[in-house]
């Protein structure tokens, strides 16, 4: 068999050596060489076929190694010079089976090795998320440039005479080589995969395992392409000539581009995560510091910056060793200006330089003082403060502390205006704002209470204000809460001095104080008050003046006081009841008495010329028995008594004949003679009585055919349910008499309002009335928001506004009655708030007709217009009280019968006063005048 195996093996082992044996002085040599390769390629195929058969035999017999076969063929080559020329020109690239044979010779990776490689690649992708750069550049390692071989140098020297011919010849010569090996410079870093092979040279196939070279990063400064297979030359040094280990297939490495960025020096801070390596993107074998947590916060002094893929790595000195650290494990120190004050916490550490533990020291000697903070630094989320004994970041500096090791507040200057404050006598004075025990100037300010602090500077610490000024000859800082100002304002009060009090000529100056014992049991005018911190003072005087008759200042709690207001100077006449005392001043004391016992002057007339109000009490000033006195309203008779020529029993008889009504529940009875077996009424009209006898009054009536509910029977009478199903029934005489008799209500503070004279508006401000009415009417249907209407109505017609509100609430059922909410009448919606014109037999249409006639087309018009009706038809027509509006005793006395009564409900007046009383209680002041009826 014809074999070209020796030449093939030689080409496989060293194509460059064969090429270099040729004297490449002319282009013709190369052309001839290439032509012969083409001619011999069929022989190469035959040789390959034979080789495969022999390979199978060899494996059966003992598997002769590829190196042994190559050695054997080399010997044959030496002995067979006759065919050397042909085999010398044989091109390895012409054998398509060569690459397959070589691949068969490669040792496959185990599943465990493959998994390690995949795990490593995954970890690298998570850490770097890198993309390879297409044109890597190593700017920092000049030695990594491709070196010119000696043989290539010889070729170049031989062709120096004709540079153009040399370049062209070299290019053509490499056509053959490029199909075998194409080398070029690069700049990468790489990690070997487990199970990879490392080749000593590309010309031969001698290789060795990568197992001893795993878990480390290698420099790659040269790459080669061998028949489409890319190889990388790995090295322990950033060089393609020094520290080289060998060539590795591209797929057996994880690689990234490697570039130098700069050699600028900078200081970075260790975050405390990750590791530090001897090389960028190092492996386990490159670790210098495996756990950076122990070096967290240390300064890393960078002297070089590199990129690996898209990741940045810094080289520098850390803890005395030069290392590489990934950018994600480092941070910067961001310094900025600030203005704060702070107290150092016990057990803290102070650093002269952030991150350098060698410069740290204990804070124990720096406690209990306040420090200025004019500089701060942020290091990976950790805030540091630079503390100083002076308001400076360069003078008096102590060092850096972590923010959490201090209690701090913002510190700002407000102004340098001069101010005057008074020391309260509490707290401490310091050499600095927000000082600590070491900064104290006056520990206890109680001894300096009332002293003046002459302020020359104001600062804020957080939300607190501090004042700097001169106190007792020393410059101090005092918190605003320990100082006070004297803010004087006008007032008008009357007051009585408490026993044991002190009067001051000057507030806060104890040397001007004197006892109040000689000034007790008298009332004093207070026209001036002063607020000193939280302490209120009153200036007392014998006259209603802040400049005449002045005695001095007292603390508010050392006086009993009430507001003092002048009401009016209208002339009035009152009758002395004969009780109480008359004074020279309103709310006088025992030293102010004019008439101690008014019983001797009972019935005398007090001619009033001035009305004053002290607190909620009314005092009248006037002439009594030739002397000007003040008498409390309670000791004067305001009420008017109207006597009628009519007995109460006569009045009762007249009222009973007027068919009064009540909503009271009664036990009711009907005669069993007029109820059939189906419980229906058989009489045309059947009286329902208040008891089981005809002696009882008629509560109501039933018509024939009405069905009753029998509760029980008693002597020919059935007790039935009657009043629960009816709103109004006839009352008995006792119930009518109870509501008719005025004496039943005179001693009841609330029910006494039945006799209030309604012919005058309330003496209260519009604002106060609006507030009270608006609140009370809220949620009461159509009346909600109508407060102003009642105020306007009272003023317009001179009647009591509270009565109008109470009357309307009762009449409209809290603003929800049909007439109140509006009724369509002749195409117009009208409102009736007082039920005017409505009668029991015609409650809606008659009321609507009256509203239409009066033009009450809005709730406001109905309220104001209805008030005019009440004023004209009742109040100013002689029925000026609730009692009179309901019972009209004057009509009974004159006409001899019940006439012109607003309501038939015997409890109408009684019910009205509940709302009136509640409204009066919400007013700060009011005056009530009564008109009380008396029966003979």
Secondary structure, 3 states (H helix, E strand, C coil): CCCCHHHHHHHHHHHHHHHHHCCCCCHHHHHHHHHHHHHHHHHHHHHHHHHHHHHHHHHHHCCCCHHHHHHHHHHHHHHCHHHHHHHHCCCHHHCCCHHHHHHHHCCCCCHHHHHHHHHHHHHHHHHHCCCCCCCCCCCCCHHHCCCCCHHHHHHHHHCCCCHHHHHHHHHHHHHHHHCCCEEEEEEEEEEECCCCEEECCCCCCCEEECHHHCCCEEEEEEEEEECCEEEEEEECCCCCCCCEEEEEEHHHEEEEEEEEEECCCEEEEECCCCCEECCCCCCHHHEEECCHHHHCCCEEEEEEEEEECCEEEEEEEECCEEEEEEHHHEECEEEEEEEEEEEECCCCEEECCCCCHHHEEECHHHCCCEEEEEEEEEECCEEEEEEECCCCCCCCEEEEEEHHHEEEEEEEEEECCCEEEEECCCCCEECCCCCCHHHEEECCHHHHCCCEEEEEEEEEECCEEEEEEEECCEEEEEEHHHEECEEEEEEEEEEEECCCCEEECCCCCHHHEEECHHHCCCEEEEEEEEEECCEEEEEEECCCCCCCCEEEEEEHHHEEEEEEEEEECCCEEEEECCCCCEECCCCCCHHHEEECCHHHHCCCEEEEEEEEEECCEEEEEEEECCEEEEEEHHHEECCEEEEECCCHHHHHHHHHCCCCEECCCCCEEEEHHHECCCCEECCCEEEEECCCCCCCCEEEEEECCCECCEEEEECCEEEECCHHHCCCECCCHHHHHHHHCHHHCCCCCCHHHHHECCCCCCCCCHHHHHHHHHHHHCCCHHHCCCHHHHHHHHHHHCCCHHHHHHHHHHHHCCCCCHHHHCEEECCEEECCCCCCCCECCECCHHHHHHHHHHCCCCHHHHHHHHHHHHHHHCHHHCCCCHHHHHHCHHHHHHHCCCCCCCCCECCHHHHHHHHHHHHHHCCCCCCCCEEEEEEC
